Amino acid sequence: MLQTVRKPASVGEILVEEFLNPLGLTQAALAEAMGVQRKHVNELCNDRRSVTAPTALILARVFGTTPDFWLNVQRRTDLWNALNDPQERERIERAHPLNTAA
């Protein structure tokens, strides 16, 4: 099973380091632009909330990116977390390929 050793950048890290800081935006300003509560943005920035399809669409609209960009960041983080969690790894390794040869 392919496993990346280095943890990928999270949505929160990318939001803060690549968007908020360079643009001089506060979490409150981003929340206003997104039309969500500041708590929503704070949870995204602190990796306590995952990016959903609707949130990806909103972030894409606000920053001029694509929803796929945000969903891919979330997907990479989710996969890395699953592969590096001992309980999840054990569960994954219990699965076996189906024998579909006829």
Backbone atoms as SQL, in Angstrom:
CREATE TABLE atoms (id INTEGER PRIMARY KEY, chain TEXT, resi INTEGER, resn TEXT, atom TEXT, x REAL, y REAL, z REAL);
INSERT INTO atoms VALUES
  (1, 'A', 1, 'MET', 'N', 0.851, -1.179, 0.000),
  (2, 'A', 1, 'MET', 'CA', 0.000, 0.000, 0.000),
  (3, 'A', 1, 'MET', 'C', 0.894, 1.239, 0.000),
  (4, 'A', 2, 'LEU', 'N', 0.622, 2.138, -0.923),
  (5, 'A', 2, 'LEU', 'CA', 1.406, 3.368, -1.042),
  (6, 'A', 2, 'LEU', 'C', 1.154, 4.268, 0.153),
  (7, 'A', 3, 'GLN', 'N', 2.223, 4.748, 0.746),
  (8, 'A', 3, 'GLN', 'CA', 2.071, 5.628, 1.906),
  (9, 'A', 3, 'GLN', 'C', 3.064, 6.772, 1.821),
  (10, 'A', 4, 'THR', 'N', 2.571, 7.974, 1.990),
  (11, 'A', 4, 'THR', 'CA', 3.421, 9.151, 2.024),
  (12, 'A', 4, 'THR', 'C', 3.924, 9.328, 3.449),
  (13, 'A', 5, 'VAL', 'N', 5.223, 9.501, 3.599),
  (14, 'A', 5, 'VAL', 'CA', 5.809, 9.640, 4.921),
  (15, 'A', 5, 'VAL', 'C', 5.498, 11.003, 5.523),
  (16, 'A', 6, 'ARG', 'N', 5.632, 12.034, 4.724),
  (17, 'A', 6, 'ARG', 'CA', 5.422, 13.394, 5.212),
  (18, 'A', 6, 'ARG', 'C', 3.942, 13.765, 5.163),
  (19, 'A', 7, 'LYS', 'N', 3.457, 14.307, 6.251),
  (20, 'A', 7, 'LYS', 'CA', 2.057, 14.712, 6.317),
  (21, 'A', 7, 'LYS', 'C', 1.818, 15.866, 5.347),
  (22, 'A', 8, 'PRO', 'N', 0.760, 15.769, 4.531),
  (23, 'A', 8, 'PRO', 'CA', 0.485, 16.858, 3.584),
  (24, 'A', 8, 'PRO', 'C', -0.016, 18.105, 4.306),
  (25, 'A', 9, 'ALA', 'N', 0.100, 19.228, 3.645),
  (26, 'A', 9, 'ALA', 'CA', -0.422, 20.478, 4.205),
  (27, 'A', 9, 'ALA', 'C', -1.935, 20.343, 4.331),
  (28, 'A', 10, 'SER', 'N', -2.460, 20.801, 5.440),
  (29, 'A', 10, 'SER', 'CA', -3.898, 20.705, 5.694),
  (30, 'A', 10, 'SER', 'C', -4.610, 21.913, 5.102),
  (31, 'A', 11, 'VAL', 'N', -5.927, 21.821, 5.061),
  (32, 'A', 11, 'VAL', 'CA', -6.749, 22.940, 4.605),
  (33, 'A', 11, 'VAL', 'C', -6.454, 24.176, 5.453),
  (34, 'A', 12, 'GLY', 'N', -6.382, 23.991, 6.767),
  (35, 'A', 12, 'GLY', 'CA', -6.117, 25.115, 7.662),
  (36, 'A', 12, 'GLY', 'C', -4.787, 25.778, 7.378),
  (37, 'A', 13, 'GLU', 'N', -3.747, 24.971, 7.194),
  (38, 'A', 13, 'GLU', 'CA', -2.422, 25.527, 6.892),
  (39, 'A', 13, 'GLU', 'C', -2.449, 26.314, 5.584),
  (40, 'A', 14, 'ILE', 'N', -3.086, 25.764, 4.577),
  (41, 'A', 14, 'ILE', 'CA', -3.147, 26.439, 3.281),
  (42, 'A', 14, 'ILE', 'C', -3.974, 27.719, 3.369),
  (43, 'A', 15, 'LEU', 'N', -5.105, 27.639, 4.055),
  (44, 'A', 15, 'LEU', 'CA', -5.935, 28.839, 4.220),
  (45, 'A', 15, 'LEU', 'C', -5.148, 29.968, 4.870),
  (46, 'A', 16, 'VAL', 'N', -4.470, 29.653, 5.961),
  (47, 'A', 16, 'VAL', 'CA', -3.745, 30.680, 6.715),
  (48, 'A', 16, 'VAL', 'C', -2.499, 31.153, 5.975),
  (49, 'A', 17, 'GLU', 'N', -1.646, 30.195, 5.561),
  (50, 'A', 17, 'GLU', 'CA', -0.334, 30.549, 5.007),
  (51, 'A', 17, 'GLU', 'C', -0.365, 31.036, 3.567),
  (52, 'A', 18, 'GLU', 'N', -1.303, 30.540, 2.783),
  (53, 'A', 18, 'GLU', 'CA', -1.332, 30.888, 1.359),
  (54, 'A', 18, 'GLU', 'C', -2.414, 31.915, 0.992),
  (55, 'A', 19, 'PHE', 'N', -3.384, 32.099, 1.883),
  (56, 'A', 19, 'PHE', 'CA', -4.470, 33.015, 1.551),
  (57, 'A', 19, 'PHE', 'C', -4.642, 34.125, 2.584),
  (58, 'A', 20, 'LEU', 'N', -4.961, 33.785, 3.825),
  (59, 'A', 20, 'LEU', 'CA', -5.237, 34.825, 4.823),
  (60, 'A', 20, 'LEU', 'C', -4.038, 35.742, 5.056),
  (61, 'A', 21, 'ASN', 'N', -2.900, 35.157, 5.417),
  (62, 'A', 21, 'ASN', 'CA', -1.723, 35.986, 5.723),
  (63, 'A', 21, 'ASN', 'C', -1.281, 36.845, 4.538),
  (64, 'A', 22, 'PRO', 'N', -1.070, 36.242, 3.343),
  (65, 'A', 22, 'PRO', 'CA', -0.622, 37.073, 2.219),
  (66, 'A', 22, 'PRO', 'C', -1.615, 38.171, 1.823),
  (67, 'A', 23, 'LEU', 'N', -2.913, 37.897, 1.995),
  (68, 'A', 23, 'LEU', 'CA', -3.920, 38.882, 1.617),
  (69, 'A', 23, 'LEU', 'C', -4.275, 39.842, 2.752),
  (70, 'A', 24, 'GLY', 'N', -3.678, 39.618, 3.925),
  (71, 'A', 24, 'GLY', 'CA', -3.965, 40.464, 5.075),
  (72, 'A', 24, 'GLY', 'C', -5.397, 40.333, 5.563),
  (73, 'A', 25, 'LEU', 'N', -5.976, 39.149, 5.407),
  (74, 'A', 25, 'LEU', 'CA', -7.361, 38.906, 5.823),
  (75, 'A', 25, 'LEU', 'C', -7.427, 38.338, 7.230),
  (76, 'A', 26, 'THR', 'N', -8.445, 38.726, 7.946),
  (77, 'A', 26, 'THR', 'CA', -8.728, 38.113, 9.241),
  (78, 'A', 26, 'THR', 'C', -9.727, 36.992, 9.019),
  (79, 'A', 27, 'GLN', 'N', -9.865, 36.143, 10.025),
  (80, 'A', 27, 'GLN', 'CA', -10.873, 35.098, 9.963),
  (81, 'A', 27, 'GLN', 'C', -12.264, 35.718, 9.866),
  (82, 'A', 28, 'ALA', 'N', -12.476, 36.815, 10.557),
  (83, 'A', 28, 'ALA', 'CA', -13.773, 37.487, 10.520),
  (84, 'A', 28, 'ALA', 'C', -14.078, 38.010, 9.117),
  (85, 'A', 29, 'ALA', 'N', -13.078, 38.569, 8.452),
  (86, 'A', 29, 'ALA', 'CA', -13.279, 39.080, 7.090),
  (87, 'A', 29, 'ALA', 'C', -13.577, 37.943, 6.122),
  (88, 'A', 30, 'LEU', 'N', -12.883, 36.822, 6.292),
  (89, 'A', 30, 'LEU', 'CA', -13.153, 35.670, 5.430),
  (90, 'A', 30, 'LEU', 'C', -14.551, 35.130, 5.685),
  (91, 'A', 31, 'ALA', 'N', -14.937, 35.061, 6.945),
  (92, 'A', 31, 'ALA', 'CA', -16.277, 34.573, 7.287),
  (93, 'A', 31, 'ALA', 'C', -17.338, 35.442, 6.630),
  (94, 'A', 32, 'GLU', 'N', -17.138, 36.744, 6.666),
  (95, 'A', 32, 'GLU', 'CA', -18.099, 37.659, 6.055),
  (96, 'A', 32, 'GLU', 'C', -18.175, 37.430, 4.539),
  (97, 'A', 33, 'ALA', 'N', -17.011, 37.285, 3.913),
  (98, 'A', 33, 'ALA', 'CA', -16.972, 37.052, 2.463),
  (99, 'A', 33, 'ALA', 'C', -17.627, 35.722, 2.099),
  (100, 'A', 34, 'MET', 'N', -17.471, 34.737, 2.969),
  (101, 'A', 34, 'MET', 'CA', -18.044, 33.410, 2.715),
  (102, 'A', 34, 'MET', 'C', -19.527, 33.341, 3.072),
  (103, 'A', 35, 'GLY', 'N', -19.990, 34.273, 3.893),
  (104, 'A', 35, 'GLY', 'CA', -21.373, 34.231, 4.339),
  (105, 'A', 35, 'GLY', 'C', -21.621, 33.169, 5.396),
  (106, 'A', 36, 'VAL', 'N', -20.584, 32.924, 6.225),
  (107, 'A', 36, 'VAL', 'CA', -20.690, 31.932, 7.297),
  (108, 'A', 36, 'VAL', 'C', -20.283, 32.586, 8.616),
  (109, 'A', 37, 'GLN', 'N', -20.520, 31.876, 9.714),
  (110, 'A', 37, 'GLN', 'CA', -20.088, 32.378, 11.015),
  (111, 'A', 37, 'GLN', 'C', -18.570, 32.298, 11.141),
  (112, 'A', 38, 'ARG', 'N', -18.007, 33.190, 11.943),
  (113, 'A', 38, 'ARG', 'CA', -16.554, 33.189, 12.154),
  (114, 'A', 38, 'ARG', 'C', -16.086, 31.857, 12.723),
  (115, 'A', 39, 'LYS', 'N', -16.919, 31.237, 13.545),
  (116, 'A', 39, 'LYS', 'CA', -16.578, 29.931, 14.132),
  (117, 'A', 39, 'LYS', 'C', -16.291, 28.901, 13.037),
  (118, 'A', 40, 'HIS', 'N', -17.049, 28.946, 11.959),
  (119, 'A', 40, 'HIS', 'CA', -16.862, 28.030, 10.822),
  (120, 'A', 40, 'HIS', 'C', -15.449, 28.191, 10.245),
  (121, 'A', 41, 'VAL', 'N', -15.064, 29.433, 10.008),
  (122, 'A', 41, 'VAL', 'CA', -13.728, 29.716, 9.459),
  (123, 'A', 41, 'VAL', 'C', -12.648, 29.337, 10.468),
  (124, 'A', 42, 'ASN', 'N', -12.860, 29.653, 11.744),
  (125, 'A', 42, 'ASN', 'CA', -11.891, 29.310, 12.773),
  (126, 'A', 42, 'ASN', 'C', -11.659, 27.804, 12.825),
  (127, 'A', 43, 'GLU', 'N', -12.725, 27.044, 12.727),
  (128, 'A', 43, 'GLU', 'CA', -12.603, 25.578, 12.754),
  (129, 'A', 43, 'GLU', 'C', -11.880, 25.065, 11.510),
  (130, 'A', 44, 'LEU', 'N', -12.108, 25.672, 10.354),
  (131, 'A', 44, 'LEU', 'CA', -11.364, 25.300, 9.144),
  (132, 'A', 44, 'LEU', 'C', -9.880, 25.615, 9.319),
  (133, 'A', 45, 'CYS', 'N', -9.582, 26.824, 9.803),
  (134, 'A', 45, 'CYS', 'CA', -8.186, 27.256, 9.972),
  (135, 'A', 45, 'CYS', 'C', -7.429, 26.416, 10.993),
  (136, 'A', 46, 'ASN', 'N', -8.143, 25.880, 11.962),
  (137, 'A', 46, 'ASN', 'CA', -7.506, 25.081, 13.014),
  (138, 'A', 46, 'ASN', 'C', -7.715, 23.582, 12.827),
  (139, 'A', 47, 'ASP', 'N', -8.109, 23.205, 11.623),
  (140, 'A', 47, 'ASP', 'CA', -8.277, 21.788, 11.253),
  (141, 'A', 47, 'ASP', 'C', -9.227, 21.028, 12.174),
  (142, 'A', 48, 'ARG', 'N', -10.264, 21.721, 12.629),
  (143, 'A', 48, 'ARG', 'CA', -11.298, 21.059, 13.428),
  (144, 'A', 48, 'ARG', 'C', -12.574, 20.868, 12.612),
  (145, 'A', 49, 'ARG', 'N', -12.540, 21.264, 11.355),
  (146, 'A', 49, 'ARG', 'CA', -13.679, 21.105, 10.447),
  (147, 'A', 49, 'ARG', 'C', -13.118, 20.701, 9.091),
  (148, 'A', 50, 'SER', 'N', -13.773, 19.737, 8.467),
  (149, 'A', 50, 'SER', 'CA', -13.361, 19.288, 7.135),
  (150, 'A', 50, 'SER', 'C', -14.063, 20.112, 6.066),
  (151, 'A', 51, 'VAL', 'N', -13.432, 20.173, 4.911),
  (152, 'A', 51, 'VAL', 'CA', -14.038, 20.860, 3.776),
  (153, 'A', 51, 'VAL', 'C', -15.056, 19.920, 3.137),
  (154, 'A', 52, 'THR', 'N', -16.275, 20.402, 3.027),
  (155, 'A', 52, 'THR', 'CA', -17.336, 19.674, 2.342),
  (156, 'A', 52, 'THR', 'C', -17.461, 20.241, 0.929),
  (157, 'A', 53, 'ALA', 'N', -18.258, 19.596, 0.101),
  (158, 'A', 53, 'ALA', 'CA', -18.460, 20.099, -1.264),
  (159, 'A', 53, 'ALA', 'C', -19.003, 21.535, -1.258),
  (160, 'A', 54, 'PRO', 'N', -20.034, 21.838, -0.443),
  (161, 'A', 54, 'PRO', 'CA', -20.511, 23.226, -0.436),
  (162, 'A', 54, 'PRO', 'C', -19.444, 24.231, 0.020),
  (163, 'A', 55, 'THR', 'N', -18.673, 23.865, 1.036),
  (164, 'A', 55, 'THR', 'CA', -17.611, 24.759, 1.509),
  (165, 'A', 55, 'THR', 'C', -16.550, 24.940, 0.428),
  (166, 'A', 56, 'ALA', 'N', -16.227, 23.869, -0.290),
  (167, 'A', 56, 'ALA', 'CA', -15.248, 23.962, -1.381),
  (168, 'A', 56, 'ALA', 'C', -15.746, 24.917, -2.466),
  (169, 'A', 57, 'LEU', 'N', -17.027, 24.850, -2.763),
  (170, 'A', 57, 'LEU', 'CA', -17.603, 25.764, -3.763),
  (171, 'A', 57, 'LEU', 'C', -17.533, 27.217, -3.297),
  (172, 'A', 58, 'ILE', 'N', -17.790, 27.428, -2.013),
  (173, 'A', 58, 'ILE', 'CA', -17.732, 28.790, -1.461),
  (174, 'A', 58, 'ILE', 'C', -16.297, 29.312, -1.467),
  (175, 'A', 59, 'LEU', 'N', -15.345, 28.495, -0.978),
  (176, 'A', 59, 'LEU', 'CA', -13.938, 28.918, -0.966),
  (177, 'A', 59, 'LEU', 'C', -13.448, 29.212, -2.379),
  (178, 'A', 60, 'ALA', 'N', -13.852, 28.392, -3.341),
  (179, 'A', 60, 'ALA', 'CA', -13.448, 28.603, -4.733),
  (180, 'A', 60, 'ALA', 'C', -13.978, 29.937, -5.246),
  (181, 'A', 61, 'ARG', 'N', -15.201, 30.251, -4.899),
  (182, 'A', 61, 'ARG', 'CA', -15.804, 31.518, -5.342),
  (183, 'A', 61, 'ARG', 'C', -15.101, 32.714, -4.698),
  (184, 'A', 62, 'VAL', 'N', -14.810, 32.599, -3.410),
  (185, 'A', 62, 'VAL', 'CA', -14.176, 33.692, -2.669),
  (186, 'A', 62, 'VAL', 'C', -12.749, 33.945, -3.160),
  (187, 'A', 63, 'PHE', 'N', -11.981, 32.871, -3.371),
  (188, 'A', 63, 'PHE', 'CA', -10.565, 33.037, -3.694),
  (189, 'A', 63, 'PHE', 'C', -10.230, 32.894, -5.179),
  (190, 'A', 64, 'GLY', 'N', -11.227, 32.587, -6.014),
  (191, 'A', 64, 'GLY', 'CA', -10.952, 32.436, -7.441),
  (192, 'A', 64, 'GLY', 'C', -10.176, 31.170, -7.756),
  (193, 'A', 65, 'THR', 'N', -10.372, 30.154, -6.934),
  (194, 'A', 65, 'THR', 'CA', -9.735, 28.853, -7.174),
  (195, 'A', 65, 'THR', 'C', -10.811, 27.921, -7.727),
  (196, 'A', 66, 'THR', 'N', -10.551, 26.630, -7.656),
  (197, 'A', 66, 'THR', 'CA', -11.565, 25.653, -8.057),
  (198, 'A', 66, 'THR', 'C', -12.006, 24.885, -6.821),
  (199, 'A', 67, 'PRO', 'N', -13.225, 24.349, -6.837),
  (200, 'A', 67, 'PRO', 'CA', -13.644, 23.515, -5.711),
  (201, 'A', 67, 'PRO', 'C', -12.771, 22.269, -5.601),
  (202, 'A', 68, 'ASP', 'N', -12.301, 21.774, -6.746),
  (203, 'A', 68, 'ASP', 'CA', -11.444, 20.591, -6.730),
  (204, 'A', 68, 'ASP', 'C', -10.155, 20.827, -5.945),
  (205, 'A', 69, 'PHE', 'N', -9.625, 22.032, -6.014),
  (206, 'A', 69, 'PHE', 'CA', -8.419, 22.357, -5.245),
  (207, 'A', 69, 'PHE', 'C', -8.649, 22.070, -3.767),
  (208, 'A', 70, 'TRP', 'N', -9.735, 22.594, -3.203),
  (209, 'A', 70, 'TRP', 'CA', -10.017, 22.450, -1.779),
  (210, 'A', 70, 'TRP', 'C', -10.369, 21.008, -1.423),
  (211, 'A', 71, 'LEU', 'N', -11.142, 20.348, -2.279),
  (212, 'A', 71, 'LEU', 'CA', -11.502, 18.954, -2.007),
  (213, 'A', 71, 'LEU', 'C', -10.288, 18.040, -2.082),
  (214, 'A', 72, 'ASN', 'N', -9.359, 18.330, -2.993),
  (215, 'A', 72, 'ASN', 'CA', -8.137, 17.519, -3.092),
  (216, 'A', 72, 'ASN', 'C', -7.242, 17.697, -1.873),
  (217, 'A', 73, 'VAL', 'N', -7.158, 18.922, -1.361),
  (218, 'A', 73, 'VAL', 'CA', -6.386, 19.147, -0.131),
  (219, 'A', 73, 'VAL', 'C', -6.995, 18.311, 1.003),
  (220, 'A', 74, 'GLN', 'N', -8.316, 18.354, 1.124),
  (221, 'A', 74, 'GLN', 'CA', -8.994, 17.584, 2.165),
  (222, 'A', 74, 'GLN', 'C', -8.795, 16.086, 1.957),
  (223, 'A', 75, 'ARG', 'N', -8.899, 15.627, 0.713),
  (224, 'A', 75, 'ARG', 'CA', -8.742, 14.204, 0.391),
  (225, 'A', 75, 'ARG', 'C', -7.347, 13.709, 0.761),
  (226, 'A', 76, 'ARG', 'N', -6.316, 14.483, 0.406),
  (227, 'A', 76, 'ARG', 'CA', -4.941, 14.080, 0.745),
  (228, 'A', 76, 'ARG', 'C', -4.770, 13.960, 2.257),
  (229, 'A', 77, 'THR', 'N', -5.324, 14.905, 2.992),
  (230, 'A', 77, 'THR', 'CA', -5.224, 14.878, 4.451),
  (231, 'A', 77, 'THR', 'C', -5.969, 13.668, 5.016),
  (232, 'A', 78, 'ASP', 'N', -7.176, 13.411, 4.527),
  (233, 'A', 78, 'ASP', 'CA', -7.967, 12.275, 5.004),
  (234, 'A', 78, 'ASP', 'C', -7.261, 10.951, 4.737),
  (235, 'A', 79, 'LEU', 'N', -6.696, 10.791, 3.544),
  (236, 'A', 79, 'LEU', 'CA', -5.987, 9.557, 3.219),
  (237, 'A', 79, 'LEU', 'C', -4.754, 9.376, 4.096),
  (238, 'A', 80, 'TRP', 'N', -3.992, 10.448, 4.269),
  (239, 'A', 80, 'TRP', 'CA', -2.794, 10.360, 5.105),
  (240, 'A', 80, 'TRP', 'C', -3.176, 9.969, 6.537),
  (241, 'A', 81, 'ASN', 'N', -4.228, 10.625, 7.059),
  (242, 'A', 81, 'ASN', 'CA', -4.673, 10.321, 8.427),
  (243, 'A', 81, 'ASN', 'C', -5.109, 8.871, 8.556),
  (244, 'A', 82, 'ALA', 'N', -5.841, 8.362, 7.571),
  (245, 'A', 82, 'ALA', 'CA', -6.304, 6.970, 7.625),
  (246, 'A', 82, 'ALA', 'C', -5.129, 6.000, 7.587),
  (247, 'A', 83, 'LEU', 'N', -4.157, 6.283, 6.748),
  (248, 'A', 83, 'LEU', 'CA', -3.007, 5.392, 6.631),
  (249, 'A', 83, 'LEU', 'C', -2.067, 5.469, 7.830),
  (250, 'A', 84, 'ASN', 'N', -2.144, 6.536, 8.587),
  (251, 'A', 84, 'ASN', 'CA', -1.237, 6.707, 9.720),
  (252, 'A', 84, 'ASN', 'C', -1.918, 6.543, 11.068),
  (253, 'A', 85, 'ASP', 'N', -3.166, 6.133, 11.073),
  (254, 'A', 85, 'ASP', 'CA', -3.884, 5.821, 12.300),
  (255, 'A', 85, 'ASP', 'C', -3.816, 4.307, 12.488),
  (256, 'A', 86, 'PRO', 'N', -3.190, 3.824, 13.587),
  (257, 'A', 86, 'PRO', 'CA', -3.021, 2.375, 13.761),
  (258, 'A', 86, 'PRO', 'C', -4.327, 1.582, 13.686),
  (259, 'A', 87, 'GLN', 'N', -5.394, 2.085, 14.271),
  (260, 'A', 87, 'GLN', 'CA', -6.674, 1.364, 14.218),
  (261, 'A', 87, 'GLN', 'C', -7.223, 1.313, 12.799),
  (262, 'A', 88, 'GLU', 'N', -7.168, 2.435, 12.103),
  (263, 'A', 88, 'GLU', 'CA', -7.655, 2.450, 10.714),
  (264, 'A', 88, 'GLU', 'C', -6.787, 1.570, 9.832),
  (265, 'A', 89, 'ARG', 'N', -5.486, 1.618, 10.054),
  (266, 'A', 89, 'ARG', 'CA', -4.547, 0.809, 9.256),
  (267, 'A', 89, 'ARG', 'C', -4.848, -0.680, 9.439),
  (268, 'A', 90, 'GLU', 'N', -5.107, -1.076, 10.671),
  (269, 'A', 90, 'GLU', 'CA', -5.446, -2.479, 10.946),
  (270, 'A', 90, 'GLU', 'C', -6.734, -2.867, 10.220),
  (271, 'A', 91, 'ARG', 'N', -7.722, -2.001, 10.281),
  (272, 'A', 91, 'ARG', 'CA', -9.001, -2.242, 9.611),
  (273, 'A', 91, 'ARG', 'C', -8.823, -2.364, 8.097),
  (274, 'A', 92, 'ILE', 'N', -7.989, -1.500, 7.545),
  (275, 'A', 92, 'ILE', 'CA', -7.729, -1.509, 6.103),
  (276, 'A', 92, 'ILE', 'C', -7.039, -2.807, 5.700),
  (277, 'A', 93, 'GLU', 'N', -6.076, -3.222, 6.502),
  (278, 'A', 93, 'GLU', 'CA', -5.292, -4.408, 6.157),
  (279, 'A', 93, 'GLU', 'C', -6.064, -5.706, 6.336),
  (280, 'A', 94, 'ARG', 'N', -7.186, -5.671, 7.069),
  (281, 'A', 94, 'ARG', 'CA', -8.036, -6.855, 7.198),
  (282, 'A', 94, 'ARG', 'C', -8.805, -7.129, 5.901),
  (283, 'A', 95, 'ALA', 'N', -8.997, -6.101, 5.097),
  (284, 'A', 95, 'ALA', 'CA', -9.711, -6.276, 3.826),
  (285, 'A', 95, 'ALA', 'C', -8.855, -7.053, 2.869),
  (286, 'A', 96, 'HIS', 'N', -9.496, -7.813, 1.970),
  (287, 'A', 96, 'HIS', 'CA', -8.749, -8.584, 0.986),
  (288, 'A', 96, 'HIS', 'C', -9.424, -8.459, -0.371),
  (289, 'A', 97, 'PRO', 'N', -8.638, -8.541, -1.423),
  (290, 'A', 97, 'PRO', 'CA', -9.191, -8.431, -2.774),
  (291, 'A', 97, 'PRO', 'C', -10.150, -9.583, -3.071),
  (292, 'A', 98, 'LEU', 'N', -11.190, -9.287, -3.825),
  (293, 'A', 98, 'LEU', 'CA', -12.094, -10.342, -4.273),
  (294, 'A', 98, 'LEU', 'C', -11.452, -11.109, -5.411),
  (295, 'A', 99, 'ASN', 'N', -11.663, -12.404, -5.420),
  (296, 'A', 99, 'ASN', 'CA', -11.165, -13.230, -6.512),
  (297, 'A', 99, 'ASN', 'C', -12.232, -13.217, -7.592),
  (298, 'A', 100, 'THR', 'N', -12.016, -12.404, -8.619),
  (299, 'A', 100, 'THR', 'CA', -13.024, -12.252, -9.662),
  (300, 'A', 100, 'THR', 'C', -12.650, -12.984, -10.944),
  (301, 'A', 101, 'ALA', 'N', -11.564, -13.765, -10.905),
  (302, 'A', 101, 'ALA', 'CA', -11.151, -14.504, -12.105),
  (303, 'A', 101, 'ALA', 'C', -12.178, -15.598, -12.396),
  (304, 'A', 102, 'ALA', 'N', -12.556, -15.689, -13.661),
  (305, 'A', 102, 'ALA', 'CA', -13.562, -16.695, -14.019),
  (306, 'A', 102, 'ALA', 'C', -12.925, -17.921, -14.627);
